Amino acid sequence: MNSPPRCHDVVVVGGGMVGAAVAADFAGRGWRVGVVETTGPKPVEAGSPYHLRVSALNLGSEGYLDELGAWHAIRGTRACPYRRLQVWDGDHAGRLTFHAEDLGPGTNHLGHIVENDLIQEALWSVLGRSATVHRYCPNETSRLEPAPFGATVRLDDGRRIHGNLVIAADGAQSRLRQSLGIPVTVRDYRQHAVVAEVATRLGQQDITWQRFLPEGPQAFLPLVGARASLVWYTTPDRARQLVELPNEQLGENIEAAFPPELGGIEAVVQRASFPIRAQHAHSYLAPGVVLIGDAAHTIHPLAGQGVNLGLRDARALARHVAAAVEAGYPPDDPRVLSAYARERRQDNQLAQSTMTGIHELFGSRCTRLARLRPWGLRLADHGGPAKRLALRYASYGSWLG
């Protein structure tokens, strides 16, 4: 006979950046939180090689991580601030440049480029300091069991844990979402991203830029020191060819294909490649369960907004649920979770549609569009209030800042 499950106010399945953030949010409110994760973060030692997976944390995400108690640790590591963001179309003259000062006096940066492992490690440190958090790691969910309220999770090691609310934060291939039978709409962009960490001939940079070509964008993300993370979106066949090249030849290919703004490469340190797809769950809800982050949605990574959207999910969910409980509602009340889902689906859909639109606009080989794009970028660069509103939304996820 099964022993009674261990009970928590909230069980978070997935302890990545977004899952750890929502767990830290609820723990900071004094809730009993269970976190299920297959592998915890590996400590990032000073002087160790950079990890290829990095995120562009915007100002809104920085503020949220600061509220959770994680930002100081992240900022004290090799987080690289960027103060300018530039976009241009191929080799044309049309460019759109955003400056931190466009957000108002006193704003000295637009965000930071940070390794995902550093973000997760800082959040796990916050969880480790909380007396109300229990981490089930290494572990996975084997199945979800119905309950009169909330839901019960059976772990691979046989243990059962109950949450008055279960949060699926277990990534794009979410086992929990699949076990619930929630379908997703998938868009395959028929592109691969080749990501490379490089040592650059130029010193410390404070700009991130993207150049759009018919084959796909090229992106430059500054790292601390004379380092950068380069992202080269290309066809799957071309990506396979590139990642199989020796470092020296890959560096030569990058220098030949990337614009002069790169400034030259001293060495390619490491590289990887992955396919580009977007997907959106048809529903964020099931009885006793709610989806956040990549379990609910993924977008084209060209603007680096994926983690920022996930952190906005975490913040919104904790806000909705905590307010409802204070008003006397259970945390899994469908009306409460539906309010969260309506708020976040609108924002996530806007981001996904925008990224798809940009991909199609700049990927089009239509001659008329090709002539109009540089003109449109120059016009947007002098857009005044409209340009500031777009930057504010990208920086905070809100038109109001």
N, C-alpha and C positions, 0 to 999 in steps of 0.2 A: 504494500500500500504506500502511495506517495506521501512523504512528509509535507506539512504545510510549506508553502513558498515563503521566502524571506520578502518582507513587504517594504516598499519604498513609496514615497510620494510620486516620484518620477523615475522611470527607467529610460536611459538614453542608450540606444543601440548604435554604436559607432563613436569612437573617441578621437576622430580627426579634428581638424581645426574648428569646424562648425559644431560638431557634437560636443567637444570639450567646452566650447564657449557657452552653449545653452546649459550644459551641466553646471558650469561655474556660475552662471546667472541665477539659476534656481538655488544652488547651494548658498550663494550670497544672501538669499532671502530666508535662509534657515530651513530649507526643505531637505528632506532625506532623499538623496539621489544615488541611483545605481548606474554605473557606466560599464557597458560591455564592449570590449575591444579585442581584436585578434592579436595585435602587437602594439605595445606602447612606444612612445617616441624614444629614439636613441639619442643620448646626450651629444650635443654638437660641441666639440672641443675647439678652443681658440687655435687658429692656424690650420685646422683640418680643411680638406677640400670642400668647396661649396657643393651643396646639393642642387641638382638641376631643376627641381621643381621650386619655382619662386612665385610669389604673388605680389601684385601692386596694391598694397593697402591704401585706401583713400582716407581722407580726413575723418569721415564718419566712422569708419572701422577703427581708426586709431583711437577716437574718443570712446567707442564702446569697449575696446580692449583695455583702455585706461580705467574705465568704470569697473571692469572685472578684476583689476589688479594685475594684469599681465603686461601692459604696455611698457612699463619701466624696464622690465627684464628684456623685452624684445628690443627696445630702443638702445639698451646698453650693449647689444651685440653688434653684429655686422649688418644692421639695417641701413640701407642706403637711401637718403632723401633725394627726391627729384623736385625741382622747382619749375621746370618747363616741360611741356608736352607738345610735340609737333607732329603734324600729319601732312603728307604730300602725295601727289599722284604721279607715280612713275618718275620720269625725268623732266616733267613739266614744271613751270614756274609757280603754279598755284600751290600755296602753302597756308596752313592754318596752325597758328601757334597760340598756346595757352600759357600764361604766366601766373605764378602764385599771386602776384599783386593784383591780378584781375578780380580776385575774390574780395579785395578790400585791404586797407592799410593794416599792417601787422601780420599778414599771412605770408610766411616765409618759405612754405613748401606746399606741394600738392599731394604728397603721399610719400610712401617708402617702398622700396623693393626689398622684400624679405623672403628668405627661404621658408618654405612651408614647415619644415621640421622645427625651425626655431619658434614659429608661432605655436605649434602644437606643444613643444616642450615647455614653453612659458605657461600655457594654459594648464598643462598637467601639473605643474608646480603649484598653481593656484588650487587645483583640486586636491593635491596632496596635503595642503595646509588646512583643509576643511574637515571638521570632525563629522560632518553629515554626509560625506561622500564615501561610497564603497565601490572600488574598481574591480571588475571581474575581468582580469587580463592575465594571461592570454585565454580568450574564450570566444565562442561564436554562438549565435542563436541556432538551435536545431529546429524549433518550431514555436509557433504562437498558440497559446491555449485561450479559449474564451473564458470570460469571468463576468460575474454580475455587474461589476464596475471596473473600469480600467482594463488591463489585460495582463496575462501571465506569460512569461517567456521561459521556455525550457532551454537550458544551455547545453553545449556539446558534452560537458563533463557530467551531465545528468541533473545538476541542480536546477531548481525552479525559483524564479524571482518574479514578484508581482509589482506592477506599477499602477498607481491610480491613473496615470497617463504614461503611455509608452511612446517614445519619440524615435522615429526611424531617421538616423543620420548616418547610415552605413553606405553612402556613396552611390555613384551612378548605376552600379549593378546591384543595388540593394536587395539582399536576400529577403529582408522583411517585406519590402514592397511586393516582390514577386510572390511570396507566400500568401499575401493578401489578395492576389489576383488583380492588382491595380495595373491597367495597361498604360503604356507610354506612347506618345507620338515621337518618332525619331526622324531627324533630318541628317542625312549623310552628305557632308559638303564635298566629298570625293577629293579631299586634301589630307596630307600628312604634315605635321609640324616637326621640323628638325630643330632641336634645341641644343645649343652649344655654349659651354662656358669658355670664354676666351680671355687671354691676357692681351691688352691693347697697348698700342704705342702712345696713345694719349693718356694723360693722367686722369684723376678723379673727375667724373662727369656728373652733371646735375640735370640732365635732360633725358627723357625717354621719347623715342620717335618711332614712327611707322611710315614706311613707304609702300604704297599700293601698286602692284603690277597685275596684269591679266592672269598670270600664273598663280598669284597669291601674295599676301603682304609679307614684308620683311620688318622685323621689329628689333629695336635696340633697348635693352633694359640695363641701366647702370648698376654695378655692384661696387662695394667699397674698394677704393684703390684703383689701380689701372686694370680693372676687370669689367666684364660685361656678360650678360646673358643675351644671346642672339636667338631669335626665333625666325625660322625660314619656312614659310608655308609653301608647299609645292605639291606636285602630283605624287601619288604613292610610289610609282616606279622611280622617279627622280630622288625621292627621299631615301629609298632603299640603296640606291647607288651612292648617295652622299654619306650615309652612316657607315658604309663599308670601306670608305677611303681611309688611308693612313692619315694621322693628324696633320701632317705637313701639307698633303694634297687637299684635304678638306679646307685648311686655312687659305690655300691659294684659290680654291673655288669660291669661298666666301668673299675674299677680297675682290675677285673679278666680278661677282654678281651684286655685291652690296655697294651703296653709294659712297662717294669720297668722305662723307660725314663720319663714316666709321673710323677713319683715321689710321687704318692699318692694324694688323694682328701680329703680335709677337709669337703666340702659340695658342693652339686649341688644346684645352685641358681635358675636356670630356664632352660627350655628345649622346643624344638619344633621339628617338623618333616615336610618334604616336599619331593615330588617326584623329581627325577632327569631326565630331558629331555633336548635334544638339538634340536634347530630348526634353519632353515635358510630360509629367504624370497627369492622367486624366482627372485624378482626384488627389488631394493632399490628405484625405481623411479616410478612416475606417473605424469601426467600433473600438474605442479605447486607444486608438493609435493615430498619430499625426506625422506627416513627412516634412522634413526640412532639408535645406542644402541640396547637394547633388542627388540625393534620393528622390527629390521632387522635381528638379530641373537642372539642366546643364545648358550652357550657351557657347557660342563660338568664342574662343579665348582671346581674340585679337585685341580687345580693349582691356583685358585683365580684370573683368568685373565679376568673375565667378565667385570668388571667396567673399567679396563685398556683398553680393546678393545673399549668400548663405548666412553671413553674420547679421544682415538685416532680418532674415527669417528668424534667427535665434532671438534677437532682441524683441521682435514683434510678438513671437509666441509667448515668451516669458511675461511680457507686459500684459497681454490679453488674459492669460491663464491666472496670473497672480491677482489681477484686478477682479476677475470673476470669483475666485476663491474668497477674497475679502468680502465680496458681496453675498456670499453664501452658496455659490454654485459649485458643483464638483469639477475637478480639473478636466475631466473628459466630456463635459457637457457639449453636445453637438452644436449648440448655438454659439458657444464660445469659440470652438475650433473652426466653425464656419466663418466667423468674423475674421479670425486670423487668416484663413485661406483666401477670403475675398481680397483682403488688403494685399497679401503677398503675391497672389496670382497676377494681379494687375501690374505690379511693379516688375515681376519676373517676365511676364509676357511682353511688356514694353521693351525690356532689355533684350530679350531674345529676338523680337521683331526688328529692333534697331540694328543689332549685329548682322542679322540676315540681310537686311536692306543694304547696309554698308558693303557686305560681301558681294552682293549681286551688282550694286552700282559700280564698284571699282573693279569687279571681275568681268564686267561686260566689255566685249570687243566692238560694240557699236560705235562707229566713227563719230556720229553726232554726239553721243554721250561723252566720248573721249575728248571732244573739243570743249564741251560744256563744263566738265569736272574741274579743270584748273580755274576757270572763271568763277565757278561756284565756291571753291575754297577761298579764293581771294575775297569774294563778297562776304563769306562767313567770317573771315578774319577781321573784317571791319564791321562786324554785326552789332557792336555796342551792347545794349541790354540783352539781346537774344543770345549773344555769345557768353555773357556772364551767367545767364540762367542755365545754359547747357553745361557750363563748367561747374556751377553750383550743384546741379543734379548729379553729375559724375563724381563730385567730391563728397557729397553728403547723402545722396539718394533722396533728396528733397529739394524742391524749388526754393524753400525758405532758408536753407542752410542749417 
